[in-house]
Every structure is written in structure tokens, then in C-alpha cells.
Amino acid sequence: MGPPPPRIVRGRGHRVQDEHGRWLVDANNNFAVLALGHANAAVTDAVSAAARDGACFGLPTPWEGQLAEMVVARVSHAEQARFTNSGTEAVMTAVRLARALTGREKVLGIAGSYHGSSDVALAIKAGVDDPTRPDVVTVPLNDVDRLEATFAAHGSDLALVILDLLPNYAGFEPVTQAFLERTRQLCDEHGTLLAFDEVISFRLARGGLQSTTSVTPDLTVLGKLIGGGLPIGAVLGSEHTLRPLSPLSESPIESSGTFTGNPVSIRAGIACLTQYDDQQIDRLNSLGEALLDRLVGHLPPGWTVRGVGSLVRVMPPEGEGAGPARQAFWWAAHRRGFVLMPSGLMALSSPMSEEVVARLGEAVLESAEEVASMVRYNEGRE
């Protein structure tokens, strides 16, 4: 959002301190990673103990199995987990796995969705079918007709459909039940694997957002929350589906990394998920719903707010000035002592109180009105 970018030197609970000593309420939380806030005592103790015991090894540790059991227990379709260093790498692994299992190359995603920074993921985010990337096709969010037409044209070549159930960059609208059901049907008919990217949305329910639907994927991609603030990713699926990732399988595919499953990230994740139980999730979602209620109907004309649980996003009117307006909105909130995501998304953390969230809501309304007034003034001058 710079220049100059604000630089943070420490975080405690729901706040961060910049290099000038100013404390700010953090509603960014490292892009929704820190559901427990900064420097959580149990996570910090786990990280310190892991570092003292040795930061990484060339052999497995018992904690890998423990965290795998924890995430698999939360995701109904999963029997195994394969860890990576990030959500980006988990998506790359899911794509590689689907291609190996199907013998196909094409990947389908929702136009504008963000699935990391691999070539395939960035082609999906671009949202325009590119002849230089014939292995990637996209459809608009919740457009069942386009989905069916795309399967009719490419179904025999599709290895994987990957869906973010709450795609932030595609407008932060949930994927509808009808779209999910039709996607599952078409994948089954054409022998295509279906993956849910829950890197962000896993915080919204014990079993992720997928647990609120009746549609079951073949693969689930995780990250962020399950590392307790340290780098991590994971691909979850059945034993049969994940079998090619095993070096002991008949035709193993490459899935390795020097720091995958490192004990510092793994033990931080165990400490995080141990605390992030149903009670924590429900409380945090309730705070998010209160924030959403405060904003709905009170933003300037043309502004939009959408939210699910502890994730709430505020958006200026679409059009040529949306980018500058988002940037101005971010800085207006920053001046009031709050840090948001550049997209206008806010991710709440458990150290936040009702009073803190109420102040966040007021700051958001004031910041949006400041930006809207500036736009009206500039339009009047023109």
C-alpha cells in the first residue's frame, strides 16, 4: 500500500506496533492466518521448544503424524494429509496429483479466484482464458450454464476442478449450493477430480466451510491457520487418492521439500488447532456477524459489504476508480489505528473483544465516508 510501507516490529494479541512505536488494531492478521492473534502463549511456547529441540531434520518427527491426525479428523472425506511449505505449494501438489491420477492436463477454476502464485493459479486469477495457457480454463462464479458448456467442450481433458468456496478476489461471494452440486455431478461424469481450496475459509468452521455444504470434494487444500503463524500447507484426501504421493507407491510422483513438515511449523500448528475449538470458532464468528450487522446499510452509496463468520470484506463501487479507492480506504483506516487487508477484507482474531470490534466498525464507516467524500469532491471539480 506504499510507498512508504508501514513496517511492523512486534505484535501482541490483537495489536501490532510499527517502527515508530504506534500500536494499531490488526484486522489483517497476516491475511487471515492468525485466528488466535499475535504471540499466542501456547503457540510461542511450542515454537520455542521446537527450535530448542532442533529446527529441522532429514527424517520424520512424531509431531507430523499428530498434526495430520488433527486435520484429518476435522475434514470428513480425508484419510491422509501431505504437508507442504505453503498453500501455493499445496495447490501445486494437488494439480500434479490430479494430472497423475487422470492422465490429463487441464485445470478449471473460477475466474478471478486466488490459489497462490504458481503459473496455473495465476492463470485462474487472471480470469481470461489464455491461448498461451491451454491447460487452464475458467468460468464465472456461480455460472452453471458456463460450467456445463466448459465441461461439454473440455470434460475429457479436465484433470482437476479447484474451487475456493469463498473467493475473495472474485468478489467474496460464497459458491452456491447449486453450483457445487452441479460441479460434483460433472466431475463424476467425466472422471475429473474436485478440490476445495480452504486455505482461508478453514477458520470458519471446525471442518472448514465445506462442512456447511452437502458436497464432498476429492481433495482439500489447507494452509494458513494450520501452521499457527508459521509457513505450512497441506493436501488432504483418501488413502487411494493420495497414494501416488507416497515414495512407496508403484509410480510415485515428486512431492518433496527441504522444509515440508518441519517440526517448528508442525508444533505451532498443533498448539493452534488444540485451542481453536468449536467454542473459539463460534465466538469469533459471532464477532464477525456483529461487525457485518453494524456495516450493512450504513456504508456510503455504492459501497458493498459481505461477510461469512469472522471474515468481512468492504468494497468501494466497481469501476475505474475502485483501485485508488481501496488504497485510500486502507490508509484512512490506518490513520484511525486499524490495519486491514488491501482488498478491504478483515479477519478477526480471538483476542478481540466486542468493544474492539465495535471500534473497528466505526473506523470502517468513517474511513469509507472519508473516501466517498473525496471522490464526490473530485467529481464536483471536474
Residue, then its C-alpha position, 0 to 999 in steps of 0.5 A: m500500500g506504499p510507498p512508504p510501507p508501514r513496517i511492523v516490529r512486534g505484535r501482541g494479541h490483537r495489536v501490532q506496533d510499527e517502527h515508530g512505536r504506534w500500536l494499531v488494531d490488526a484486522n489483517n492478521n497476516f491475511a487471515v492466518l492468525a485466528l488466535g492473534h499475535a504471540n499466542a502463549a501456547v503457540t510461542d511456547a511450542v515454537s520455542a521448544a521446537a527450535r530448542d529441540g532442533a529446527c529441522f531434520g532429514l527424517p520424520t518427527p512424531w509431531e507430523g503424524q499428530l498434526a495430520e491426525m488433527v486435520v484429518a479428523r476435522v475434514s470428513h472425506a480425508e484419510q491422509a494429509r501431505f504437508t507442504n511449505s505453503g498453500t501455493e505449494a499445496v495447490m501445486t501438489a494437488v494439480r500434479l496429483a490430479r494430472a497423475l491420477t487422470g492422465r490429463e492436463k487441464v485445470l478449471g477454476i473460477a475466474g478471478s479466484y486466488h490459489g497462490s502464485s504458481d503459473v496455473a493459479l495465476a492463470i485462474k486469477a487472471g480470469v481470461d482464458d489464455p491461448t498461451r495457457p491451454d491447460v487452464v480454463t475458467v468460468p464465472l462464479n456461480d455460472v452453471d450454464r458456463l460450467e456445463a458448456t466448459f465441461a461439454a467442450h473440455g470434460s475429457d481433458l479436465a484433470l482437476v476442478i479447484l474451487d475456493l468456496l469463498p473467493n475473495y478476489a472474485g468478489f467474496e461471494p460464497v459458491t452456491q449450493a447449486f453450483l457445487e452440486r452441479t460441479r460434483q455431478l460433472c466431475d463424476e461424469h467425466g472422471t475429473l477430480l474436485a478440490f476445495d481450496e480452504v486455505i482461508s475459509f478453514r477458520l470458519a468452521r471446525g471442518g472448514l466451510q465445506s462442512t456447511t455444504s452437502v458436497t464432498p470434494d476429492l481433495t482439500v487444500l489447507g494452509k494458513l491457520i494450520g501452521g499457527g503463524l508459521p509457513i505450512g500447507a497441506v493436501l488432504g484426501s483418501e488413502h487411494t487418492l493420495r497414494p501416488l504421493s507416497p515414495l512407496s507407491e508403484s509410480p510415485i510422483e515428486s512431492s518433496g521439500t527441504f522444509t515440508g513438515n518441519p517440526v517448528s511449523i508442525r508444533a505451532g500448528i498443533a498448539c493452534l488447532t488444540q485451542y481453536d475449538d468449536q467454542q473459539i470458532d463460534r465466538l469469533n464468528s459471532l464477532g464477525e456477524a456483529l461487525l457485518d450487522r453494524l456495516v450493512g446499510h450504513l456504508p456510503p452509496g455504492w459501497t458493498v459489504r459481505g461477510v461469512g463468520s469472522l471474515v468481512r470484506v468492504m468494497p468501494p463501487e466497481g469501476e475505474g476508480a475502485g483501485p485508488a479507492r481501496q488504497a485510500f480506504w486502507w490508509a484512512a483506516h490506518r490513520r484511525g489505528f486499524v490495519l486491514m487487508p488491501s482488498g478491504l477484507m478483515a479477519l478477526s482474531s480471538p483476542m478481540s473483544e466486542e468493544v474492539v470490534a465495535r471500534l473497528g466498525e466505526a473506523v470502517l464507516e468513517s474511513a469509507e465516508e472519508v473516501a466517498s467524500m473525496v471522490r464526490y469532491n473530485e467529481g464536483r471539480e471536474 
